[in-house]
Amino acid sequence: TKINIAFLRFSLDTLGENFIYEEAEHLRDYSPVILCGLIKRLDKDINYYCYREFIKLYCSQWPLFPKSQREIYRKGIIKYQDLIDTRHIKLLHAQFLTDAVFCYSLIRKRHLPLVVNLRGYDLFHPKTRFFLQTVLPFISKFIVKSESMRKVVTSYGCPPEKIEVIYGGINTDKIIFKPRIPGENNIKILSAGRFTDKKGFDTTLKFFS
């Protein structure tokens, strides 16, 4: 029998964030339900619950929101709590630190083990240090994608034993490896990503220069 867990993700986008849901599809011991407030794109048959009123809280300061909207938030969190109770959820898994901050009230009230993914965007958010201080007492484990990310989280005051490095995998059924033998002086290198500092294009250029 699989253990029921809840993924916390404000916006459900199985196309743009396919990496999250491919991970979910390959869980052997856990059965996840996604708790969200917005459905962007959905092309998978997954188990989810969407409290659509939460979209009214989405603003430039998200995951924080105006105090005038507290009643919407309170009602939505109650809905999440009811689902957690009826489905006997045993663990919460926030897909980004910002999702954990948004669901802080739920996390604080339910006292369930909490796993938080740090995927890059949230680690370099302007308020990351404040967010970490808020939710750190409730977090059982952080999952980061590299040793350098582990060092950043540790520098923010997180105990090292709470941080686990799990490298991102590649679906080799979709991206098939083909061995290639480059010709003399004819090696082409492709580095793809958004043009921001954290993507490390400068490191790539230094490495191959």
Contacts in CASP RR format, 6 or more apart in sequence:
PFRMAT RR
TARGET T0000
AUTHOR 0000-0000-0000
METHOD contacts of the structure
MODEL  1
TKINIAFLRFSLDTLGENFIYEEAEHLRDYSPVILCGLIKRLDKDINYYC
YREFIKLYCSQWPLFPKSQREIYRKGIIKYQDLIDTRHIKLLHAQFLTDA
VFCYSLIRKRHLPLVVNLRGYDLFHPKTRFFLQTVLPFISKFIVKSESMR
KVVTSYGCPPEKIEVIYGGINTDKIIFKPRIPGENNIKILSAGRFTDKKG
FDTTLKFFS
2 27 0 8 1.000
2 29 0 8 1.000
2 30 0 8 1.000
2 31 0 8 1.000
3 29 0 8 1.000
3 30 0 8 1.000
3 31 0 8 1.000
3 90 0 8 1.000
3 91 0 8 1.000
4 30 0 8 1.000
4 31 0 8 1.000
4 32 0 8 1.000
4 33 0 8 1.000
4 87 0 8 1.000
4 88 0 8 1.000
4 89 0 8 1.000
4 90 0 8 1.000
5 30 0 8 1.000
5 31 0 8 1.000
5 32 0 8 1.000
5 33 0 8 1.000
5 89 0 8 1.000
5 90 0 8 1.000
5 91 0 8 1.000
5 92 0 8 1.000
5 93 0 8 1.000
6 32 0 8 1.000
6 33 0 8 1.000
6 34 0 8 1.000
6 35 0 8 1.000
6 80 0 8 1.000
6 83 0 8 1.000
6 84 0 8 1.000
6 89 0 8 1.000
6 91 0 8 1.000
6 92 0 8 1.000
6 93 0 8 1.000
7 20 0 8 1.000
7 24 0 8 1.000
7 32 0 8 1.000
7 33 0 8 1.000
7 34 0 8 1.000
7 35 0 8 1.000
7 93 0 8 1.000
7 95 0 8 1.000
8 35 0 8 1.000
8 92 0 8 1.000
8 93 0 8 1.000
8 94 0 8 1.000
8 95 0 8 1.000
8 99 0 8 1.000
8 100 0 8 1.000
8 102 0 8 1.000
8 103 0 8 1.000
8 106 0 8 1.000
9 17 0 8 1.000
9 20 0 8 1.000
9 34 0 8 1.000
9 35 0 8 1.000
9 36 0 8 1.000
9 94 0 8 1.000
9 95 0 8 1.000
9 96 0 8 1.000
9 99 0 8 1.000
10 36 0 8 1.000
10 37 0 8 1.000
10 38 0 8 1.000
10 54 0 8 1.000
10 58 0 8 1.000
10 62 0 8 1.000
10 63 0 8 1.000
10 98 0 8 1.000
10 99 0 8 1.000
10 102 0 8 1.000
11 36 0 8 1.000
11 37 0 8 1.000
11 38 0 8 1.000
11 39 0 8 1.000
11 40 0 8 1.000
12 34 0 8 1.000
12 36 0 8 1.000
12 37 0 8 1.000
12 38 0 8 1.000
12 39 0 8 1.000
12 40 0 8 1.000
12 42 0 8 1.000
12 48 0 8 1.000
12 50 0 8 1.000
13 40 0 8 1.000
13 41 0 8 1.000
13 42 0 8 1.000
14 21 0 8 1.000
14 41 0 8 1.000
14 42 0 8 1.000
14 43 0 8 1.000
14 44 0 8 1.000
14 46 0 8 1.000
15 40 0 8 1.000
15 41 0 8 1.000
15 43 0 8 1.000
16 40 0 8 1.000
16 41 0 8 1.000
17 95 0 8 1.000
19 168 0 8 1.000
20 95 0 8 1.000
21 44 0 8 1.000
21 46 0 8 1.000
22 171 0 8 1.000
24 32 0 8 1.000
24 34 0 8 1.000
24 46 0 8 1.000
25 44 0 8 1.000
30 91 0 8 1.000
31 47 0 8 1.000
32 47 0 8 1.000
32 93 0 8 1.000
33 47 0 8 1.000
33 48 0 8 1.000
33 49 0 8 1.000
33 83 0 8 1.000
33 87 0 8 1.000
33 89 0 8 1.000
34 46 0 8 1.000
34 47 0 8 1.000
34 48 0 8 1.000
34 49 0 8 1.000
35 48 0 8 1.000
35 49 0 8 1.000
35 51 0 8 1.000
35 80 0 8 1.000
35 83 0 8 1.000
35 103 0 8 1.000
36 48 0 8 1.000
36 49 0 8 1.000
36 50 0 8 1.000
36 51 0 8 1.000
36 54 0 8 1.000
37 50 0 8 1.000
37 51 0 8 1.000
37 52 0 8 1.000
37 54 0 8 1.000
37 55 0 8 1.000
38 50 0 8 1.000
38 52 0 8 1.000
38 54 0 8 1.000
38 55 0 8 1.000
38 58 0 8 1.000
39 48 0 8 1.000
39 50 0 8 1.000
49 79 0 8 1.000
49 80 0 8 1.000
49 83 0 8 1.000
51 76 0 8 1.000
51 79 0 8 1.000
51 80 0 8 1.000
53 72 0 8 1.000
53 75 0 8 1.000
53 76 0 8 1.000
54 72 0 8 1.000
54 73 0 8 1.000
54 76 0 8 1.000
56 69 0 8 1.000
56 72 0 8 1.000
57 65 0 8 1.000
57 69 0 8 1.000
57 72 0 8 1.000
57 73 0 8 1.000
58 65 0 8 1.000
59 65 0 8 1.000
59 66 0 8 1.000
62 98 0 8 1.000
62 102 0 8 1.000
63 98 0 8 1.000
63 99 0 8 1.000
63 101 0 8 1.000
63 102 0 8 1.000
63 131 0 8 1.000
64 101 0 8 1.000
65 73 0 8 1.000
73 105 0 8 1.000
74 105 0 8 1.000
77 103 0 8 1.000
77 105 0 8 1.000
77 106 0 8 1.000
77 109 0 8 1.000
80 103 0 8 1.000
80 106 0 8 1.000
81 106 0 8 1.000
81 109 0 8 1.000
81 110 0 8 1.000
83 89 0 8 1.000
84 106 0 8 1.000
84 110 0 8 1.000
84 112 0 8 1.000
89 112 0 8 1.000
90 112 0 8 1.000
90 113 0 8 1.000
91 112 0 8 1.000
91 113 0 8 1.000
91 114 0 8 1.000
91 115 0 8 1.000
92 103 0 8 1.000
92 106 0 8 1.000
92 107 0 8 1.000
92 110 0 8 1.000
92 112 0 8 1.000
92 113 0 8 1.000
92 114 0 8 1.000
92 115 0 8 1.000
93 114 0 8 1.000
93 115 0 8 1.000
93 116 0 8 1.000
93 117 0 8 1.000
94 100 0 8 1.000
94 103 0 8 1.000
94 114 0 8 1.000
94 115 0 8 1.000
94 116 0 8 1.000
94 117 0 8 1.000
95 117 0 8 1.000
95 119 0 8 1.000
96 116 0 8 1.000
96 117 0 8 1.000
96 118 0 8 1.000
96 119 0 8 1.000
96 121 0 8 1.000
96 122 0 8 1.000
97 116 0 8 1.000
97 117 0 8 1.000
97 118 0 8 1.000
97 122 0 8 1.000
97 123 0 8 1.000
97 125 0 8 1.000
97 128 0 8 1.000
97 131 0 8 1.000
97 132 0 8 1.000
97 135 0 8 1.000
98 122 0 8 1.000
98 125 0 8 1.000
98 131 0 8 1.000
100 107 0 8 1.000
100 114 0 8 1.000
100 116 0 8 1.000
100 131 0 8 1.000
100 135 0 8 1.000
100 139 0 8 1.000
101 131 0 8 1.000
101 134 0 8 1.000
101 135 0 8 1.000
104 134 0 8 1.000
104 135 0 8 1.000
107 114 0 8 1.000
107 135 0 8 1.000
107 138 0 8 1.000
108 138 0 8 1.000
111 138 0 8 1.000
113 140 0 8 1.000
114 135 0 8 1.000
114 138 0 8 1.000
114 139 0 8 1.000
114 140 0 8 1.000
114 141 0 8 1.000
115 139 0 8 1.000
115 140 0 8 1.000
115 141 0 8 1.000
115 142 0 8 1.000
115 143 0 8 1.000
116 135 0 8 1.000
116 139 0 8 1.000
116 141 0 8 1.000
116 142 0 8 1.000
116 143 0 8 1.000
117 142 0 8 1.000
117 143 0 8 1.000
117 144 0 8 1.000
118 142 0 8 1.000
118 143 0 8 1.000
118 144 0 8 1.000
118 145 0 8 1.000
118 149 0 8 1.000
118 153 0 8 1.000
119 145 0 8 1.000
120 145 0 8 1.000
120 149 0 8 1.000
120 198 0 8 1.000
122 128 0 8 1.000
122 131 0 8 1.000
123 144 0 8 1.000
123 149 0 8 1.000
123 152 0 8 1.000
123 153 0 8 1.000
124 198 0 8 1.000
125 131 0 8 1.000
128 156 0 8 1.000
129 156 0 8 1.000
132 153 0 8 1.000
132 156 0 8 1.000
132 157 0 8 1.000
132 158 0 8 1.000
136 157 0 8 1.000
136 158 0 8 1.000
139 162 0 8 1.000
140 162 0 8 1.000
141 162 0 8 1.000
141 163 0 8 1.000
141 164 0 8 1.000
142 153 0 8 1.000
142 158 0 8 1.000
142 162 0 8 1.000
142 163 0 8 1.000
142 164 0 8 1.000
143 164 0 8 1.000
143 165 0 8 1.000
143 166 0 8 1.000
144 150 0 8 1.000
144 153 0 8 1.000
144 163 0 8 1.000
144 164 0 8 1.000
144 165 0 8 1.000
144 166 0 8 1.000
145 165 0 8 1.000
145 166 0 8 1.000
145 167 0 8 1.000
145 168 0 8 1.000
146 165 0 8 1.000
146 167 0 8 1.000
147 165 0 8 1.000
149 165 0 8 1.000
150 160 0 8 1.000
150 163 0 8 1.000
150 165 0 8 1.000
153 163 0 8 1.000
154 160 0 8 1.000
154 163 0 8 1.000
182 188 0 8 1.000
189 204 0 8 1.000
189 208 0 8 1.000
191 201 0 8 1.000
191 204 0 8 1.000
193 199 0 8 1.000
195 201 0 8 1.000
END
